[in-house]
Amino acid sequence: MAIKQDIRLAVDAVIFSFAANIKKVLLVQRKNDPFKGQWVFPGGFVDDGENLETAAIRELEEETSLRMENLSQLKAYGDPGRDPRGHTVTVAFIGQVNADAVKTKAASDAEAAKWFDLNDLPQLGFDHSEILKDAIKFFKK
Amino acid sequence: MAIKQDIRLAVDAVIFSFAANIKKVLLVQRKNDPFKGQWVFPGGFVDDGENLETAAIRELEEETSLRMENLSQLKAYGDPGRDPRGHTVTVAFIGQVNADAVKTKAASDAEAAKWFDLNDLPQLGFDHSEILKDAIKFFKK
């Protein structure tokens, strides 16, 4: 197409576990800059010709080994300054599993993958604190 | 950024009017292919460095002369086949005005801009029928 854009499209997966009344969220530790060493939602860039939800499911599995059948779309985040590498829009998806019933293992460009209690979260990279707030609101609806 | 993607990012604005119990939606007639002559929501491509909502407000004004202060985000639509020109993801926004209290006038790449009764709609281009269904559900919440 003739349209030239310098914008990247990404997806993120916010996965909650509400088992045994302990509210947890699945995070991965970044292996590379930006935000190297910080915790973020599993996610990454959409492939050409790939559906948004498919991309979120793929990135989730690639980074955490967790395979989800479907995810719900939360919202698109498009602040041009949200990624220091350049204008990147991410579409966030959310899902729910029982953390005790699934295995997760860091892979791809994730240094680690870990469930965190929502009351004891590390500092999140990018704008993922804002995404988390919206995701929690979504589940309270 | 090193990431190469062949994906375009667009926005669309679904503007309803519920005045005097007549439910209307604002559509524009496409001047160019694809879907030349068909009716669609005002919209277009996001500029580099531009916020999604800002882009939707800008495209709405460029194509219909209607100036909205803010819009709500509905959803991102990313089926790779939704635009025959190539993989294009659109983020749809919605807003509400009183059609009798505002002026609209086709401009930019819109052949015409017109309010349509929701009970008497033309065939919509792209996947805009699906977007309209979601937008109607959103307002019924």
Chai-1 contact restraints between the chains, C-beta under 6 A:
chainA,res_idxA,chainB,res_idxB,connection_type,confidence,min_distance_angstrom,max_distance_angstrom,comment,restraint_id
A,M1,B,R85,contact,1.0,0.0,6.0,A-B,restraint_1
A,M1,B,G86,contact,1.0,0.0,6.0,A-B,restraint_2
A,I3,B,R8,contact,1.0,0.0,6.0,A-B,restraint_3
A,I3,B,F45,contact,1.0,0.0,6.0,A-B,restraint_4
A,Q5,B,R8,contact,1.0,0.0,6.0,A-B,restraint_5
A,D6,B,D48,contact,1.0,0.0,6.0,A-B,restraint_6
A,I7,B,L9,contact,1.0,0.0,6.0,A-B,restraint_7
A,R8,B,I3,contact,1.0,0.0,6.0,A-B,restraint_8
A,R8,B,Q5,contact,1.0,0.0,6.0,A-B,restraint_9
A,L9,B,I7,contact,1.0,0.0,6.0,A-B,restraint_10
A,L9,B,V89,contact,1.0,0.0,6.0,A-B,restraint_11
A,F45,B,I3,contact,1.0,0.0,6.0,A-B,restraint_12
A,D48,B,D6,contact,1.0,0.0,6.0,A-B,restraint_13
A,D48,B,H87,contact,1.0,0.0,6.0,A-B,restraint_14
A,G49,B,P80,contact,1.0,0.0,6.0,A-B,restraint_15
A,G49,B,H87,contact,1.0,0.0,6.0,A-B,restraint_16
A,N51,B,G78,contact,1.0,0.0,6.0,A-B,restraint_17
A,L52,B,G78,contact,1.0,0.0,6.0,A-B,restraint_18
A,A76,B,A76,contact,1.0,0.0,6.0,A-B,restraint_19
A,A76,B,V91,contact,1.0,0.0,6.0,A-B,restraint_20
A,G78,B,N51,contact,1.0,0.0,6.0,A-B,restraint_21
A,G78,B,L52,contact,1.0,0.0,6.0,A-B,restraint_22
A,P80,B,G49,contact,1.0,0.0,6.0,A-B,restraint_23
A,R85,B,M1,contact,1.0,0.0,6.0,A-B,restraint_24
A,G86,B,M1,contact,1.0,0.0,6.0,A-B,restraint_25
A,H87,B,D48,contact,1.0,0.0,6.0,A-B,restraint_26
A,H87,B,G49,contact,1.0,0.0,6.0,A-B,restraint_27
A,V89,B,L9,contact,1.0,0.0,6.0,A-B,restraint_28
A,V91,B,A76,contact,1.0,0.0,6.0,A-B,restraint_29
